[in-house]
Amino acid sequence: MKLLVILVNRLAWLIPTVFGLMAITFAITHIIPADPVAAVIGENASPEQVAALKEKLGLDKPLVEQFVIYLTGLLRGDFGISLYTQRPISEDLFARVPATIELSVVTLFVAIAAGIPVGVISAVHRNSLLDHALRIFTVSGLAIASFWLAILFQLFFSMYLGWTPLQGRVDGWGPDPITGFFIVDALIIGDFEMLGDVLAHMVLPVLTMAYPAMATIVRFTRAGVLEAISSNFVMYESAMGFPRRVIIWKYVLRSALIGTVTQIGLIFGILIANSVVVETVFDWPGIGRYAVDSILNSDYNGVMGFAVFTGVIFILINALVDILHGLIDPRETR
Amino acid sequence: MFTIYSLKHTQVAKPSDTNREYEMMKDDVMRLRAQANRVATGCLRAGRALVLGLVMLGSATGTALADRAVIAIGNAFDNLDPHQVFDVGRVASRLNLYDGLLRWEDNPPVLEPWLAESYEISEDGKTYTFTLREGAIFHDGTPITAEDVAWSMDRILGINKGAASLFVDVIEPGSTRALDARTVQFNLSKPSAIFLATVPEIHVVNMDLVKEHIVDDDWGQAWLSGHEAGSGSYALKRYDPAIGFQGERFAEHFIPWGEKYLDEVEFRYVMELNSRILGLIAGDFQVTDAYMPYDQIKRLEESGTVDINEQESMRIFYGVIHNNRAPMNDINFRKAINYAFDYDSFINDINSGSVARDPLPMPGNIWGAPSDVEGYSYDIEKAKEYMAKVEEPVRELTIGTITGYSTTEEAAALLQAGLAELGVPSKIVSDPFTVLNARSMDEQNTYDIYFTWKSTYYADPHNWVGELYSSSTIGSRNNSYYSNPDVDKLLDRALISTSMEERRGLYEDAARMVVDDAAGLFIYNTKWFGPTSKDLKGQRFSPIGNGLEARWMYRE
């Protein structure tokens, strides 16, 4: 029952949060003294042409009126028309969302699969040489800029070793979209050559994004395990003669994961936002690169579409994390 | 019941349950081992899949067709409609998927018959009559008619974006007429000497096909932004605005194909310059766009896998000086600025000699550019002499640059150093292009000086000195707010004269006067470096098409 209350509470907060997000993004994008119309219409356009297009797009109206018009459209599921591409934002966004989600999910999977065991090992060998080495590794993961790491990976793995593709989501154009998720689509059509190609193209962007994500997971898992290890139940289980491996990997880990799960939820949202950098370097045709294009072209509607989409995803994931908390730790729902 | 989920449960456990606990512990160990085995097997499978993927990648990249090329461009092909976009960055879709009546080819650019086999100009310079080639067809097999051309002209004016700015002042909507299936007549409202030079921008669309997709009187814009209705050398095969477009050779194109060609061409949007360069070196791409810092050109050259095809282009880099704001409204101050810029250091040191000094408000290699103008040189003493004549009090100047374009930032820093020697304080403001563009159109809010380029939209001196320094374009293309009635007279006459020789003299005189007035800070003309993979041949460079017309390319 409490789970349901948490869920309803979270969803109820969704509306004011998204509204606030939209208001702030709208204000920021429109206050900048850029002129998207001049960019769209070309540098040879006359002031009359610019004014005519502004009027047509409603950009000559007061800012508040423009915001109301935008909100009204959004309630109908209309994200508006891209000022730059002249296509519906929803069409542009949804064509790119699968690429970003696929990259983020695989990254998260890799970060969890590597981060949790490393965090546990780090905690179990607290203050050992291994722990210190892992600490340096994880702090580096948090400190290194993604774009720099991405270029370094490209130079080493693609250009020097020749092991991985340099960029792109696939060689050529990929499978005809069914779901838009290339891994799934390749499996559906049974094209394993394509599947291999898709996986190979994911290696470097996933590594780039997974490294800082994994570092966060390691830090939180380590802290959680250290706290749990000093609990009475662990002392009891040790006294009962339970093998240390079982205590650590089953009982301690479960208790320690509560904080980590919160972070994993946040990380997924951050991964989608971070895709802006990684997608640009790796030429990954997702919403991150679309956001960069929209910002550079002062495409107000494009920026708003990206902000609303990522904001909603972030909020929904946080709601999901609350539910997972309840499932992992029954005390949360009592 | 004994379960270990939390501290609370462990506290209620009783020692008498030891045997049961031991049995449960054994079960746990067994389950854990089984789980560990499953995880290990899964990891192995995943690893194998990854290795398999990498191996397959090698085989996949090895299957690249010899008659196919991938061209990486730093601009997104996010709109394929030839009448909505007119920027140089997206020229490839217009050149390869569509045709105009005439086409600019080579360098210096020559206006060649294309869809039109001939044309006539009336004596008053107001009527242009074109005869279309016989047998020319669109990609769907329907014939290209004069009606398609006339409707395309009306569509450009109706949409009022892109290249419309070239025509709105001289062509009325509905005035273009199809005299018969192969003859189309443009009736200008006033003579325009540059009309012919702009005709290549009238890209002909398949009228019937586009009309089928018109929604709410939108001239089919929504549909044509993601589809194609042309007759170009390549027909659209696949399009994804996030990736680019793929074209398939149109064998029935009205210009006969040579012996060697590309059957398929892919224009891919690769935003990062570094990614384009690495991709070209690695062989992922065969061509990339050519305007990049010289150190990157050297990097490509040294790779051993790339050919560089150097040519002087027609794309000037200059400082836009606000001529209508104190103290820049004083010619002495503008001359002081011109003498305070270290041209040699900028061209030879910062740009490693990769650009050509150009002291004119137009490329030095186009007709109409006076050859006797030496322009200004770096001479602080002369600059100080002119500064001494300035009556307005000196104030801090704002120098604008384009964010992400290091050339503009380097030029600004160099000018700032020169101004400092004159005792003129200045600050550098870096704005994204859209912001800079918007500010430059606002006389009150624009910078005192900003640096930018002017590309070739049509190969006529008017594209530069006419657009940039005529009073009639103040606030749109004339962002210097420069106004000189004598220059206007020359430019106005040049715009209606039908004599090439007369026009040449008029533009030469206008350019001299603009330089004498120190109306701008004219620095260099760009060189085009055209990097291609060593096996790609046949690339033809024209400043209008940037060497991106794929029909001449082939692979050896």
Interface residues (C-beta under 8 A of the other chain):
Chain A: I32 P33 A34 D35 P36 A38 A39 V40 I41 G42 E43 N44 A45 S46 P47 Q49 V50 A52 L53 S82 Y84 T85 Q86 R87 D92 A95 R96 A99 I151 Q154 L155 S158 M159 W163 T164 P165 L166 Q167 G168 D171 G172 W173 F192 E193 L195 G196 D197 V198 L199 A200 H201 V203 S231 N232 F233 Y236 E237 M240 G241 F242 P243 R245 V246 W249 K250 Y251 R254 S255 T280 V281 F282 D283 P285 G286 R289 Y290 V292 D293 I295 L296 N297 S298 D329 P330 R331
Chain B: I4 Y5 S6 L7 H9 T10 Q11 A13 T18 E21 Y22 M25 D28 V29 L32 A49 L50 L52 G53 L54 V55 M56 L57 S59 A60 T61 A76 D78 N79 D81 Q84 V85 F86 D87 N160 K161 G162 A163 A164 S165 L166 V168 Q221 A222 S225 G226 R238 D240 P241 A242 I243 Q246 E266 R268 Y269 V270 M271 E272 N274 S275 L278 G279 I281 A282 D284 P432 F433 T434 V435 N437 A438 R439 M441 N445 Y457 E467 T473 G475 S476 R477
